Amino acid sequence: EVPNSLRGFEDKHDGRLITVFTASNYCGQTGNYGAVVIFHCDMSYTVEEHMAPALESLVQEYSQTGLTPSRTEEPVKQVTAEDMTASMDKMNADIMDKLRQKIV
């Protein structure tokens, strides 16, 4: 679940528990940061937050390089509202299935 703060991590219990959310801008619409945690030898840690660029900007930058990809070029699929709804429905169904398994 994306943290309410839209940060890439949350720490609780006086820093004894840290939850890391690695996907920035989840589903292309939430505007949240992602993060990675780097643990040090003394078990202290550093959190590095990031925001991935939009897919469109990556495609544009790649197309300007003139490089040919190693795989067969296929047009970039535009994600539609229906795609997003189907994805969310599948995710919700998966979550409900997992909950049913734990409750039984």
C-alpha positions in Angstrom: 0.0 0.0 0.0 1.3 3.4 -0.9 2.1 5.3 2.3 -0.3 8.2 3.1 2.7 10.6 3.2 3.6 9.6 -0.5 7.2 9.0 0.7 9.1 5.9 -0.3 9.2 4.6 3.2 7.7 4.8 6.7 9.4 4.1 10.0 7.5 3.2 13.1 8.1 2.0 16.6 10.9 4.4 17.3 12.7 3.3 14.0 12.7 -0.4 14.8 10.3 -1.1 11.9 10.8 0.4 8.4 8.5 -0.2 5.5 9.9 0.5 2.0 7.8 1.2 -1.0 10.1 0.7 -4.1 7.7 1.7 -6.9 7.6 5.4 -7.5 4.4 6.9 -9.0 2.6 3.7 -8.4 0.4 2.7 -11.4 1.5 5.9 -13.1 -1.0 8.0 -11.1 -0.2 8.3 -7.4 2.7 10.7 -7.5 4.5 8.9 -4.6 8.2 8.4 -4.2 10.0 5.1 -4.2 12.9 4.2 -2.0 15.8 1.8 -1.3 17.3 1.2 2.1 21.1 0.9 2.4 22.1 -0.9 5.6 25.5 -0.2 7.1 27.8 -2.5 9.1 26.6 -1.0 12.4 23.0 -1.8 11.4 22.2 1.9 10.9 20.6 2.7 7.6 20.3 5.3 4.9 17.1 5.8 2.9 17.5 6.9 -0.7 14.2 8.1 -2.3 13.6 8.4 -6.0 11.0 9.3 -8.6 11.2 7.4 -11.9 10.7 9.5 -15.0 7.5 9.1 -17.0 7.6 6.2 -19.5 6.9 8.7 -22.3 10.0 10.6 -21.5 12.1 7.4 -21.5 10.7 6.4 -24.9 11.3 9.8 -26.3 14.9 9.9 -25.0 15.5 6.3 -26.3 14.1 7.2 -29.8 16.5 10.2 -30.0 19.6 7.9 -29.6 19.0 6.2 -32.9 20.0 2.9 -31.4 18.2 -0.3 -32.5 16.8 -2.4 -29.7 18.0 -6.0 -29.5 14.4 -7.3 -29.5 11.8 -6.9 -32.2 10.5 -3.4 -32.0 6.9 -3.2 -31.0 4.9 -0.1 -30.5 4.7 1.1 -27.0 1.3 0.1 -25.6 -0.7 3.0 -24.2 -2.3 2.1 -20.9 -6.0 2.8 -21.0 -8.4 3.5 -18.2 -9.9 0.0 -18.9 -6.4 -1.5 -18.5 -6.0 0.3 -15.1 -9.4 -0.9 -14.0 -8.7 -4.5 -15.0 -5.3 -4.4 -13.2 -6.9 -2.9 -10.0 -9.7 -5.5 -10.2 -7.2 -8.4 -10.5 -5.1 -7.0 -7.6 -8.1 -6.7 -5.4 -9.3 -10.2 -6.3 -5.8 -11.5 -5.4 -5.8 -9.7 -2.1 -9.2 -11.1 -1.2 -8.1 -14.6 -2.2 -5.1 -14.3 0.2 -7.3 -13.0 3.0 -9.7 -15.9 2.5 -6.9 -18.4 2.8 -5.7 -16.8 6.0 -9.1 -16.6 7.6 -10.0 -20.3 6.9 
